[in-house]
Amino acid sequence: MYVAKRVRCRYLCEKLKMVSKKYTVNGMTCNGCAGTVNNIIKMQKGVESVDVHYPENTAEVSFNESLISEEKIKEVVQMMGYSLN
């Protein structure tokens, strides 16, 4: 029973570190670009949700700071030829 409580506590503590951020995405020229950015972010461990909009050049990302950093998200997007600000 003690182990179950520790696991539950760990899960809840990780949930508390959820962050939602809105970024400007630079370098997108079409909806295909938005799909690429969306998919590369979504594949990262710790990202709960992502919504990329080409017309507005924005990305809304919800992620767990204990599993992935904002810098890492920006880094993987930059590796694909785009940038988040």
PyMOL Python script that loads the backbone (N, CA, C, O; Angstrom):
from pymol import cmd

cmd.read_pdbstr("""\
ATOM      1  N   MET A   1       0.810  -1.185   0.000  1.00  0.00           N
ATOM      2  CA  MET A   1       0.000   0.000   0.000  1.00  0.00           C
ATOM      3  C   MET A   1       0.861   1.260   0.000  1.00  0.00           C
ATOM      4  O   MET A   1       0.512   2.247  -0.647  1.00  0.00           O
ATOM      5  N   TYR A   2       1.971   1.233   0.713  1.00  0.00           N
ATOM      6  CA  TYR A   2       2.864   2.376   0.753  1.00  0.00           C
ATOM      7  C   TYR A   2       3.403   2.701  -0.636  1.00  0.00           C
ATOM      8  O   TYR A   2       3.491   3.870  -1.011  1.00  0.00           O
ATOM      9  N   VAL A   3       3.766   1.669  -1.403  1.00  0.00           N
ATOM     10  CA  VAL A   3       4.275   1.883  -2.759  1.00  0.00           C
ATOM     11  C   VAL A   3       3.211   2.527  -3.634  1.00  0.00           C
ATOM     12  O   VAL A   3       3.516   3.430  -4.413  1.00  0.00           O
ATOM     13  N   ALA A   4       1.976   2.079  -3.517  1.00  0.00           N
ATOM     14  CA  ALA A   4       0.888   2.654  -4.301  1.00  0.00           C
ATOM     15  C   ALA A   4       0.714   4.136  -3.983  1.00  0.00           C
ATOM     16  O   ALA A   4       0.481   4.937  -4.888  1.00  0.00           O
ATOM     17  N   LYS A   5       0.824   4.508  -2.716  1.00  0.00           N
ATOM     18  CA  LYS A   5       0.704   5.916  -2.335  1.00  0.00           C
ATOM     19  C   LYS A   5       1.852   6.731  -2.914  1.00  0.00           C
ATOM     20  O   LYS A   5       1.639   7.857  -3.364  1.00  0.00           O
ATOM     21  N   ARG A   6       3.070   6.181  -2.911  1.00  0.00           N
ATOM     22  CA  ARG A   6       4.217   6.892  -3.482  1.00  0.00           C
ATOM     23  C   ARG A   6       4.025   7.115  -4.970  1.00  0.00           C
ATOM     24  O   ARG A   6       4.304   8.202  -5.476  1.00  0.00           O
ATOM     25  N   VAL A   7       3.555   6.105  -5.670  1.00  0.00           N
ATOM     26  CA  VAL A   7       3.329   6.231  -7.113  1.00  0.00           C
ATOM     27  C   VAL A   7       2.273   7.285  -7.385  1.00  0.00           C
ATOM     28  O   VAL A   7       2.444   8.113  -8.280  1.00  0.00           O
ATOM     29  N   ARG A   8       1.189   7.270  -6.631  1.00  0.00           N
ATOM     30  CA  ARG A   8       0.126   8.253  -6.813  1.00  0.00           C
ATOM     31  C   ARG A   8       0.641   9.659  -6.523  1.00  0.00           C
ATOM     32  O   ARG A   8       0.341  10.593  -7.266  1.00  0.00           O
ATOM     33  N   CYS A   9       1.399   9.813  -5.468  1.00  0.00           N
ATOM     34  CA  CYS A   9       1.972  11.113  -5.126  1.00  0.00           C
ATOM     35  C   CYS A   9       2.897  11.599  -6.237  1.00  0.00           C
ATOM     36  O   CYS A   9       2.866  12.772  -6.611  1.00  0.00           O
ATOM     37  N   ARG A  10       3.702  10.712  -6.750  1.00  0.00           N
ATOM     38  CA  ARG A  10       4.622  11.090  -7.828  1.00  0.00           C
ATOM     39  C   ARG A  10       3.842  11.549  -9.051  1.00  0.00           C
ATOM     40  O   ARG A  10       4.192  12.547  -9.680  1.00  0.00           O
ATOM     41  N   TYR A  11       2.781  10.815  -9.387  1.00  0.00           N
ATOM     42  CA  TYR A  11       1.941  11.185 -10.524  1.00  0.00           C
ATOM     43  C   TYR A  11       1.327  12.563 -10.310  1.00  0.00           C
ATOM     44  O   TYR A  11       1.362  13.402 -11.211  1.00  0.00           O
ATOM     45  N   LEU A  12       0.769  12.803  -9.140  1.00  0.00           N
ATOM     46  CA  LEU A  12       0.137  14.088  -8.859  1.00  0.00           C
ATOM     47  C   LEU A  12       1.150  15.216  -8.849  1.00  0.00           C
ATOM     48  O   LEU A  12       0.864  16.306  -9.345  1.00  0.00           O
ATOM     49  N   CYS A  13       2.321  14.976  -8.296  1.00  0.00           N
ATOM     50  CA  CYS A  13       3.360  16.000  -8.270  1.00  0.00           C
ATOM     51  C   CYS A  13       3.797  16.369  -9.682  1.00  0.00           C
ATOM     52  O   CYS A  13       4.016  17.542  -9.985  1.00  0.00           O
ATOM     53  N   GLU A  14       3.922  15.356 -10.548  1.00  0.00           N
ATOM     54  CA  GLU A  14       4.285  15.632 -11.936  1.00  0.00           C
ATOM     55  C   GLU A  14       3.185  16.425 -12.630  1.00  0.00           C
ATOM     56  O   GLU A  14       3.479  17.315 -13.427  1.00  0.00           O
ATOM     57  N   LYS A  15       1.930  16.117 -12.342  1.00  0.00           N
ATOM     58  CA  LYS A  15       0.816  16.838 -12.944  1.00  0.00           C
ATOM     59  C   LYS A  15       0.838  18.315 -12.539  1.00  0.00           C
ATOM     60  O   LYS A  15       0.421  19.180 -13.310  1.00  0.00           O
ATOM     61  N   LEU A  16       1.318  18.593 -11.346  1.00  0.00           N
ATOM     62  CA  LEU A  16       1.351  19.967 -10.875  1.00  0.00           C
ATOM     63  C   LEU A  16       2.367  20.818 -11.619  1.00  0.00           C
ATOM     64  O   LEU A  16       2.315  22.046 -11.543  1.00  0.00           O
ATOM     65  N   LYS A  17       3.276  20.196 -12.327  1.00  0.00           N
ATOM     66  CA  LYS A  17       4.314  20.933 -13.039  1.00  0.00           C
ATOM     67  C   LYS A  17       3.932  21.196 -14.497  1.00  0.00           C
ATOM     68  O   LYS A  17       4.789  21.505 -15.325  1.00  0.00           O
ATOM     69  N   MET A  18       2.634  21.071 -14.803  1.00  0.00           N
ATOM     70  CA  MET A  18       2.166  21.339 -16.159  1.00  0.00           C
ATOM     71  C   MET A  18       2.184  22.840 -16.424  1.00  0.00           C
ATOM     72  O   MET A  18       1.798  23.644 -15.576  1.00  0.00           O
ATOM     73  N   VAL A  19       2.639  23.196 -17.615  1.00  0.00           N
ATOM     74  CA  VAL A  19       2.734  24.589 -18.037  1.00  0.00           C
ATOM     75  C   VAL A  19       2.119  24.706 -19.422  1.00  0.00           C
ATOM     76  O   VAL A  19       2.285  23.814 -20.254  1.00  0.00           O
ATOM     77  N   SER A  20       1.418  25.786 -19.672  1.00  0.00           N
ATOM     78  CA  SER A  20       0.904  26.089 -21.010  1.00  0.00           C
ATOM     79  C   SER A  20       1.520  27.391 -21.473  1.00  0.00           C
ATOM     80  O   SER A  20       1.501  28.393 -20.757  1.00  0.00           O
ATOM     81  N   LYS A  21       2.071  27.369 -22.684  1.00  0.00           N
ATOM     82  CA  LYS A  21       2.713  28.566 -23.232  1.00  0.00           C
ATOM     83  C   LYS A  21       2.258  28.766 -24.663  1.00  0.00           C
ATOM     84  O   LYS A  21       1.965  27.809 -25.379  1.00  0.00           O
ATOM     85  N   LYS A  22       2.206  30.014 -25.063  1.00  0.00           N
ATOM     86  CA  LYS A  22       1.880  30.368 -26.441  1.00  0.00           C
ATOM     87  C   LYS A  22       3.114  31.017 -27.059  1.00  0.00           C
ATOM     88  O   LYS A  22       3.701  31.937 -26.490  1.00  0.00           O
ATOM     89  N   TYR A  23       3.493  30.521 -28.230  1.00  0.00           N
ATOM     90  CA  TYR A  23       4.699  30.991 -28.908  1.00  0.00           C
ATOM     91  C   TYR A  23       4.354  31.550 -30.279  1.00  0.00           C
ATOM     92  O   TYR A  23       3.340  31.188 -30.875  1.00  0.00           O
ATOM     93  N   THR A  24       5.203  32.430 -30.767  1.00  0.00           N
ATOM     94  CA  THR A  24       5.190  32.828 -32.169  1.00  0.00           C
ATOM     95  C   THR A  24       6.127  31.876 -32.889  1.00  0.00           C
ATOM     96  O   THR A  24       7.249  31.643 -32.439  1.00  0.00           O
ATOM     97  N   VAL A  25       5.667  31.322 -34.015  1.00  0.00           N
ATOM     98  CA  VAL A  25       6.479  30.400 -34.795  1.00  0.00           C
ATOM     99  C   VAL A  25       7.000  31.146 -36.019  1.00  0.00           C
ATOM    100  O   VAL A  25       6.216  31.683 -36.801  1.00  0.00           O
ATOM    101  N   ASN A  26       8.301  31.178 -36.181  1.00  0.00           N
ATOM    102  CA  ASN A  26       8.913  31.829 -37.336  1.00  0.00           C
ATOM    103  C   ASN A  26       9.355  30.786 -38.350  1.00  0.00           C
ATOM    104  O   ASN A  26       9.850  29.720 -37.982  1.00  0.00           O
ATOM    105  N   GLY A  27       9.173  31.099 -39.631  1.00  0.00           N
ATOM    106  CA  GLY A  27       9.653  30.233 -40.695  1.00  0.00           C
ATOM    107  C   GLY A  27       8.582  29.410 -41.389  1.00  0.00           C
ATOM    108  O   GLY A  27       8.872  28.742 -42.381  1.00  0.00           O
ATOM    109  N   MET A  28       7.349  29.441 -40.894  1.00  0.00           N
ATOM    110  CA  MET A  28       6.290  28.667 -41.543  1.00  0.00           C
ATOM    111  C   MET A  28       5.778  29.425 -42.768  1.00  0.00           C
ATOM    112  O   MET A  28       5.587  30.640 -42.726  1.00  0.00           O
ATOM    113  N   THR A  29       5.557  28.682 -43.866  1.00  0.00           N
ATOM    114  CA  THR A  29       5.046  29.294 -45.090  1.00  0.00           C
ATOM    115  C   THR A  29       3.737  28.670 -45.567  1.00  0.00           C
ATOM    116  O   THR A  29       3.143  29.141 -46.536  1.00  0.00           O
ATOM    117  N   CYS A  30       3.279  27.597 -44.880  1.00  0.00           N
ATOM    118  CA  CYS A  30       2.049  26.923 -45.313  1.00  0.00           C
ATOM    119  C   CYS A  30       1.524  26.029 -44.181  1.00  0.00           C
ATOM    120  O   CYS A  30       2.152  25.897 -43.130  1.00  0.00           O
ATOM    121  N   ASN A  31       0.363  25.423 -44.421  1.00  0.00           N
ATOM    122  CA  ASN A  31      -0.212  24.512 -43.434  1.00  0.00           C
ATOM    123  C   ASN A  31       0.630  23.258 -43.254  1.00  0.00           C
ATOM    124  O   ASN A  31       0.616  22.649 -42.184  1.00  0.00           O
ATOM    125  N   GLY A  32       1.366  22.865 -44.297  1.00  0.00           N
ATOM    126  CA  GLY A  32       2.270  21.718 -44.172  1.00  0.00           C
ATOM    127  C   GLY A  32       3.363  21.992 -43.152  1.00  0.00           C
ATOM    128  O   GLY A  32       3.746  21.110 -42.384  1.00  0.00           O
ATOM    129  N   CYS A  33       3.859  23.223 -43.150  1.00  0.00           N
ATOM    130  CA  CYS A  33       4.867  23.618 -42.155  1.00  0.00           C
ATOM    131  C   CYS A  33       4.277  23.519 -40.748  1.00  0.00           C
ATOM    132  O   CYS A  33       4.925  23.031 -39.822  1.00  0.00           O
ATOM    133  N   ALA A  34       3.044  23.988 -40.606  1.00  0.00           N
ATOM    134  CA  ALA A  34       2.379  23.935 -39.303  1.00  0.00           C
ATOM    135  C   ALA A  34       2.244  22.488 -38.849  1.00  0.00           C
ATOM    136  O   ALA A  34       2.435  22.189 -37.670  1.00  0.00           O
ATOM    137  N   GLY A  35       1.919  21.589 -39.769  1.00  0.00           N
ATOM    138  CA  GLY A  35       1.815  20.175 -39.430  1.00  0.00           C
ATOM    139  C   GLY A  35       3.136  19.594 -38.984  1.00  0.00           C
ATOM    140  O   GLY A  35       3.184  18.794 -38.049  1.00  0.00           O
ATOM    141  N   THR A  36       4.212  19.992 -39.648  1.00  0.00           N
ATOM    142  CA  THR A  36       5.545  19.524 -39.275  1.00  0.00           C
ATOM    143  C   THR A  36       5.906  19.979 -37.872  1.00  0.00           C
ATOM    144  O   THR A  36       6.373  19.184 -37.056  1.00  0.00           O
ATOM    145  N   VAL A  37       5.689  21.264 -37.591  1.00  0.00           N
ATOM    146  CA  VAL A  37       5.988  21.811 -36.260  1.00  0.00           C
ATOM    147  C   VAL A  37       5.125  21.116 -35.213  1.00  0.00           C
ATOM    148  O   VAL A  37       5.621  20.729 -34.156  1.00  0.00           O
ATOM    149  N   ASN A  38       3.846  20.957 -35.502  1.00  0.00           N
ATOM    150  CA  ASN A  38       2.925  20.293 -34.579  1.00  0.00           C
ATOM    151  C   ASN A  38       3.404  18.875 -34.257  1.00  0.00           C
ATOM    152  O   ASN A  38       3.461  18.485 -33.091  1.00  0.00           O
ATOM    153  N   ASN A  39       3.742  18.120 -35.280  1.00  0.00           N
ATOM    154  CA  ASN A  39       4.140  16.728 -35.079  1.00  0.00           C
ATOM    155  C   ASN A  39       5.449  16.590 -34.317  1.00  0.00           C
ATOM    156  O   ASN A  39       5.567  15.714 -33.461  1.00  0.00           O
ATOM    157  N   ILE A  40       6.430  17.428 -34.604  1.00  0.00           N
ATOM    158  CA  ILE A  40       7.725  17.304 -33.919  1.00  0.00           C
ATOM    159  C   ILE A  40       7.585  17.659 -32.441  1.00  0.00           C
ATOM    160  O   ILE A  40       8.240  17.054 -31.592  1.00  0.00           O
ATOM    161  N   ILE A  41       6.739  18.631 -32.134  1.00  0.00           N
ATOM    162  CA  ILE A  41       6.524  18.979 -30.722  1.00  0.00           C
ATOM    163  C   ILE A  41       5.749  17.868 -30.024  1.00  0.00           C
ATOM    164  O   ILE A  41       6.097  17.459 -28.917  1.00  0.00           O
ATOM    165  N   LYS A  42       4.697  17.382 -30.678  1.00  0.00           N
ATOM    166  CA  LYS A  42       3.833  16.362 -30.082  1.00  0.00           C
ATOM    167  C   LYS A  42       4.592  15.071 -29.765  1.00  0.00           C
ATOM    168  O   LYS A  42       4.219  14.353 -28.837  1.00  0.00           O
ATOM    169  N   MET A  43       5.641  14.771 -30.514  1.00  0.00           N
ATOM    170  CA  MET A  43       6.414  13.543 -30.312  1.00  0.00           C
ATOM    171  C   MET A  43       7.293  13.581 -29.072  1.00  0.00           C
ATOM    172  O   MET A  43       7.801  12.541 -28.652  1.00  0.00           O
ATOM    173  N   GLN A  44       7.483  14.745 -28.479  1.00  0.00           N
ATOM    174  CA  GLN A  44       8.385  14.877 -27.344  1.00  0.00           C
ATOM    175  C   GLN A  44       7.739  14.388 -26.057  1.00  0.00           C
ATOM    176  O   GLN A  44       6.590  14.707 -25.753  1.00  0.00           O
ATOM    177  N   LYS A  45       8.509  13.605 -25.312  1.00  0.00           N
ATOM    178  CA  LYS A  45       8.025  13.115 -24.018  1.00  0.00           C
ATOM    179  C   LYS A  45       7.793  14.301 -23.090  1.00  0.00           C
ATOM    180  O   LYS A  45       8.665  15.156 -22.930  1.00  0.00           O
ATOM    181  N   GLY A  46       6.627  14.345 -22.488  1.00  0.00           N
ATOM    182  CA  GLY A  46       6.300  15.422 -21.564  1.00  0.00           C
ATOM    183  C   GLY A  46       5.356  16.452 -22.157  1.00  0.00           C
ATOM    184  O   GLY A  46       4.803  17.282 -21.435  1.00  0.00           O
ATOM    185  N   VAL A  47       5.167  16.402 -23.488  1.00  0.00           N
ATOM    186  CA  VAL A  47       4.226  17.329 -24.119  1.00  0.00           C
ATOM    187  C   VAL A  47       2.833  16.714 -24.050  1.00  0.00           C
ATOM    188  O   VAL A  47       2.601  15.613 -24.548  1.00  0.00           O
ATOM    189  N   GLU A  48       1.920  17.435 -23.431  1.00  0.00           N
ATOM    190  CA  GLU A  48       0.556  16.930 -23.277  1.00  0.00           C
ATOM    191  C   GLU A  48      -0.321  17.320 -24.459  1.00  0.00           C
ATOM    192  O   GLU A  48      -1.113  16.509 -24.937  1.00  0.00           O
ATOM    193  N   SER A  49      -0.185  18.558 -24.934  1.00  0.00           N
ATOM    194  CA  SER A  49      -0.970  18.983 -26.089  1.00  0.00           C
ATOM    195  C   SER A  49      -0.222  20.076 -26.839  1.00  0.00           C
ATOM    196  O   SER A  49       0.592  20.807 -26.274  1.00  0.00           O
ATOM    197  N   VAL A  50      -0.527  20.163 -28.134  1.00  0.00           N
ATOM    198  CA  VAL A  50       0.060  21.203 -28.979  1.00  0.00           C
ATOM    199  C   VAL A  50      -0.947  21.557 -30.053  1.00  0.00           C
ATOM    200  O   VAL A  50      -1.640  20.692 -30.587  1.00  0.00           O
ATOM    201  N   ASP A  51      -1.015  22.845 -30.360  1.00  0.00           N
ATOM    202  CA  ASP A  51      -1.919  23.324 -31.396  1.00  0.00           C
ATOM    203  C   ASP A  51      -1.195  24.428 -32.155  1.00  0.00           C
ATOM    204  O   ASP A  51      -0.977  25.519 -31.628  1.00  0.00           O
ATOM    205  N   VAL A  52      -0.824  24.130 -33.403  1.00  0.00           N
ATOM    206  CA  VAL A  52      -0.073  25.077 -34.225  1.00  0.00           C
ATOM    207  C   VAL A  52      -1.004  25.649 -35.284  1.00  0.00           C
ATOM    208  O   VAL A  52      -1.727  24.906 -35.948  1.00  0.00           O
ATOM    209  N   HIS A  53      -0.987  26.977 -35.444  1.00  0.00           N
ATOM    210  CA  HIS A  53      -1.828  27.668 -36.422  1.00  0.00           C
ATOM    211  C   HIS A  53      -0.940  28.424 -37.400  1.00  0.00           C
ATOM    212  O   HIS A  53      -0.196  29.326 -37.016  1.00  0.00           O
ATOM    213  N   TYR A  54      -1.031  28.035 -38.686  1.00  0.00           N
ATOM    214  CA  TYR A  54      -0.238  28.738 -39.704  1.00  0.00           C
ATOM    215  C   TYR A  54      -0.679  30.183 -39.912  1.00  0.00           C
ATOM    216  O   TYR A  54       0.172  31.072 -39.895  1.00  0.00           O
ATOM    217  N   PRO A  55      -1.966  30.460 -40.107  1.00  0.00           N
ATOM    218  CA  PRO A  55      -2.339  31.856 -40.400  1.00  0.00           C
ATOM    219  C   PRO A  55      -1.882  32.845 -39.320  1.00  0.00           C
ATOM    220  O   PRO A  55      -1.511  33.978 -39.623  1.00  0.00           O
ATOM    221  N   GLU A  56      -1.914  32.403 -38.061  1.00  0.00           N
ATOM    222  CA  GLU A  56      -1.504  33.289 -36.969  1.00  0.00           C
ATOM    223  C   GLU A  56      -0.033  33.131 -36.607  1.00  0.00           C
ATOM    224  O   GLU A  56       0.505  33.915 -35.826  1.00  0.00           O
ATOM    225  N   ASN A  57       0.622  32.108 -37.182  1.00  0.00           N
ATOM    226  CA  ASN A  57       2.023  31.789 -36.847  1.00  0.00           C
ATOM    227  C   ASN A  57       2.205  31.602 -35.345  1.00  0.00           C
ATOM    228  O   ASN A  57       3.129  32.155 -34.749  1.00  0.00           O
ATOM    229  N   THR A  58       1.311  30.814 -34.736  1.00  0.00           N
ATOM    230  CA  THR A  58       1.386  30.573 -33.305  1.00  0.00           C
ATOM    231  C   THR A  58       1.381  29.084 -32.987  1.00  0.00           C
ATOM    232  O   THR A  58       0.926  28.257 -33.777  1.00  0.00           O
ATOM    233  N   ALA A  59       1.896  28.776 -31.819  1.00  0.00           N
ATOM    234  CA  ALA A  59       1.852  27.413 -31.285  1.00  0.00           C
ATOM    235  C   ALA A  59       1.503  27.507 -29.807  1.00  0.00           C
ATOM    236  O   ALA A  59       2.153  28.228 -29.050  1.00  0.00           O
ATOM    237  N   GLU A  60       0.474  26.775 -29.405  1.00  0.00           N
ATOM    238  CA  GLU A  60       0.109  26.685 -27.995  1.00  0.00           C
ATOM    239  C   GLU A  60       0.525  25.299 -27.522  1.00  0.00           C
ATOM    240  O   GLU A  60       0.075  24.287 -28.058  1.00  0.00           O
ATOM    241  N   VAL A  61       1.385  25.265 -26.517  1.00  0.00           N
ATOM    242  CA  VAL A  61       1.959  24.005 -26.052  1.00  0.00           C
ATOM    243  C   VAL A  61       1.733  23.852 -24.558  1.00  0.00           C
ATOM    244  O   VAL A  61       2.033  24.761 -23.784  1.00  0.00           O
ATOM    245  N   SER A  62       1.200  22.696 -24.149  1.00  0.00           N
ATOM    246  CA  SER A  62       1.081  22.337 -22.735  1.00  0.00           C
ATOM    247  C   SER A  62       2.054  21.208 -22.479  1.00  0.00           C
ATOM    248  O   SER A  62       2.018  20.178 -23.151  1.00  0.00           O
ATOM    249  N   PHE A  63       2.927  21.410 -21.500  1.00  0.00           N
ATOM    250  CA  PHE A  63       3.950  20.411 -21.241  1.00  0.00           C
ATOM    251  C   PHE A  63       4.278  20.323 -19.764  1.00  0.00           C
ATOM    252  O   PHE A  63       3.996  21.240 -18.992  1.00  0.00           O
ATOM    253  N   ASN A  64       4.879  19.206 -19.385  1.00  0.00           N
ATOM    254  CA  ASN A  64       5.270  18.943 -18.009  1.00  0.00           C
ATOM    255  C   ASN A  64       6.728  19.355 -17.845  1.00  0.00           C
ATOM    256  O   ASN A  64       7.624  18.734 -18.418  1.00  0.00           O
ATOM    257  N   GLU A  65       6.957  20.391 -17.071  1.00  0.00           N
ATOM    258  CA  GLU A  65       8.315  20.906 -16.882  1.00  0.00           C
ATOM    259  C   GLU A  65       9.263  19.909 -16.227  1.00  0.00           C
ATOM    260  O   GLU A  65      10.481  20.046 -16.333  1.00  0.00           O
ATOM    261  N   SER A  66       8.708  18.905 -15.549  1.00  0.00           N
ATOM    262  CA  SER A  66       9.593  17.916 -14.931  1.00  0.00           C
ATOM    263  C   SER A  66      10.077  16.891 -15.960  1.00  0.00           C
ATOM    264  O   SER A  66      11.009  16.136 -15.686  1.00  0.00           O
ATOM    265  N   LEU A  67       9.454  16.859 -17.140  1.00  0.00           N
ATOM    266  CA  LEU A  67       9.834  15.893 -18.165  1.00  0.00           C
ATOM    267  C   LEU A  67      10.513  16.525 -19.379  1.00  0.00           C
ATOM    268  O   LEU A  67      11.328  15.874 -20.033  1.00  0.00           O
ATOM    269  N   ILE A  68      10.196  17.766 -19.687  1.00  0.00           N
ATOM    270  CA  ILE A  68      10.808  18.449 -20.833  1.00  0.00           C
ATOM    271  C   ILE A  68      10.877  19.938 -20.534  1.00  0.00           C
ATOM    272  O   ILE A  68       9.973  20.504 -19.919  1.00  0.00           O
ATOM    273  N   SER A  69      11.949  20.557 -20.970  1.00  0.00           N
ATOM    274  CA  SER A  69      12.117  21.987 -20.731  1.00  0.00           C
ATOM    275  C   SER A  69      11.650  22.785 -21.949  1.00  0.00           C
ATOM    276  O   SER A  69      11.565  22.267 -23.063  1.00  0.00           O
ATOM    277  N   GLU A  70      11.356  24.035 -21.705  1.00  0.00           N
ATOM    278  CA  GLU A  70      10.987  24.934 -22.789  1.00  0.00           C
ATOM    279  C   GLU A  70      12.131  25.029 -23.803  1.00  0.00           C
ATOM    280  O   GLU A  70      11.894  25.093 -25.009  1.00  0.00           O
ATOM    281  N   GLU A  71      13.361  25.036 -23.309  1.00  0.00           N
ATOM    282  CA  GLU A  71      14.524  25.112 -24.188  1.00  0.00           C
ATOM    283  C   GLU A  71      14.608  23.905 -25.117  1.00  0.00           C
ATOM    284  O   GLU A  71      14.961  24.050 -26.287  1.00  0.00           O
ATOM    285  N   LYS A  72      14.288  22.713 -24.606  1.00  0.00           N
ATOM    286  CA  LYS A  72      14.319  21.500 -25.422  1.00  0.00           C
ATOM    287  C   LYS A  72      13.265  21.568 -26.523  1.00  0.00           C
ATOM    288  O   LYS A  72      13.530  21.178 -27.660  1.00  0.00           O
ATOM    289  N   ILE A  73      12.088  22.055 -26.198  1.00  0.00           N
ATOM    290  CA  ILE A  73      11.034  22.201 -27.210  1.00  0.00           C
ATOM    291  C   ILE A  73      11.510  23.148 -28.311  1.00  0.00           C
ATOM    292  O   ILE A  73      11.358  22.855 -29.497  1.00  0.00           O
ATOM    293  N   LYS A  74      12.077  24.272 -27.919  1.00  0.00           N
ATOM    294  CA  LYS A  74      12.586  25.235 -28.900  1.00  0.00           C
ATOM    295  C   LYS A  74      13.703  24.616 -29.741  1.00  0.00           C
ATOM    296  O   LYS A  74      13.791  24.863 -30.944  1.00  0.00           O
ATOM    297  N   GLU A  75      14.543  23.821 -29.111  1.00  0.00           N
ATOM    298  CA  GLU A  75      15.666  23.180 -29.807  1.00  0.00           C
ATOM    299  C   GLU A  75      15.189  22.212 -30.893  1.00  0.00           C
ATOM    300  O   GLU A  75      15.713  22.235 -32.007  1.00  0.00           O
ATOM    301  N   VAL A  76      14.209  21.368 -30.589  1.00  0.00           N
ATOM    302  CA  VAL A  76      13.749  20.399 -31.591  1.00  0.00           C
ATOM    303  C   VAL A  76      13.038  21.102 -32.739  1.00  0.00           C
ATOM    304  O   VAL A  76      13.119  20.652 -33.882  1.00  0.00           O
ATOM    305  N   VAL A  77      12.341  22.199 -32.453  1.00  0.00           N
ATOM    306  CA  VAL A  77      11.693  22.964 -33.518  1.00  0.00           C
ATOM    307  C   VAL A  77      12.754  23.614 -34.405  1.00  0.00           C
ATOM    308  O   VAL A  77      12.617  23.643 -35.628  1.00  0.00           O
ATOM    309  N   GLN A  78      13.803  24.130 -33.785  1.00  0.00           N
ATOM    310  CA  GLN A  78      14.880  24.769 -34.545  1.00  0.00           C
ATOM    311  C   GLN A  78      15.604  23.762 -35.433  1.00  0.00           C
ATOM    312  O   GLN A  78      16.046  24.106 -36.529  1.00  0.00           O
ATOM    313  N   MET A  79      15.726  22.522 -34.967  1.00  0.00           N
ATOM    314  CA  MET A  79      16.364  21.490 -35.775  1.00  0.00           C
ATOM    315  C   MET A  79      15.582  21.223 -37.063  1.00  0.00           C
ATOM    316  O   MET A  79      16.150  20.730 -38.038  1.00  0.00           O
ATOM    317  N   MET A  80      14.292  21.542 -37.075  1.00  0.00           N
ATOM    318  CA  MET A  80      13.464  21.354 -38.264  1.00  0.00           C
ATOM    319  C   MET A  80      13.432  22.604 -39.161  1.00  0.00           C
ATOM    320  O   MET A  80      12.768  22.612 -40.197  1.00  0.00           O
ATOM    321  N   GLY A  81      14.148  23.649 -38.756  1.00  0.00           N
ATOM    322  CA  GLY A  81      14.243  24.849 -39.585  1.00  0.00           C
ATOM    323  C   GLY A  81      13.274  25.961 -39.212  1.00  0.00           C
ATOM    324  O   GLY A  81      13.088  26.901 -39.984  1.00  0.00           O
ATOM    325  N   TYR A  82      12.661  25.868 -38.048  1.00  0.00           N
ATOM    326  CA  TYR A  82      11.729  26.881 -37.584  1.00  0.00           C
ATOM    327  C   TYR A  82      12.215  27.410 -36.240  1.00  0.00           C
ATOM    328  O   TYR A  82      13.179  26.886 -35.682  1.00  0.00           O
ATOM    329  N   SER A  83      11.563  28.438 -35.716  1.00  0.00           N
ATOM    330  CA  SER A  83      11.921  28.908 -34.378  1.00  0.00           C
ATOM    331  C   SER A  83      10.695  29.328 -33.612  1.00  0.00           C
ATOM    332  O   SER A  83       9.698  29.763 -34.186  1.00  0.00           O
ATOM    333  N   LEU A  84      10.785  29.191 -32.291  1.00  0.00           N
ATOM    334  CA  LEU A  84       9.719  29.607 -31.384  1.00  0.00           C
ATOM    335  C   LEU A  84      10.203  30.798 -30.580  1.00  0.00           C
ATOM    336  O   LEU A  84      11.321  30.805 -30.065  1.00  0.00           O
ATOM    337  N   ASN A  85       9.356  31.795 -30.479  1.00  0.00           N
ATOM    338  CA  ASN A  85       9.684  32.959 -29.652  1.00  0.00           C
ATOM    339  C   ASN A  85       8.540  33.242 -28.706  1.00  0.00           C
ATOM    340  O   ASN A  85       8.610  34.184 -27.917  1.00  0.00           O
TER     341      ASN A  85
END
""", "prot")
cmd.dss("prot")
cmd.show_as("cartoon", "prot")
cmd.util.cbc("prot")
cmd.orient("prot")
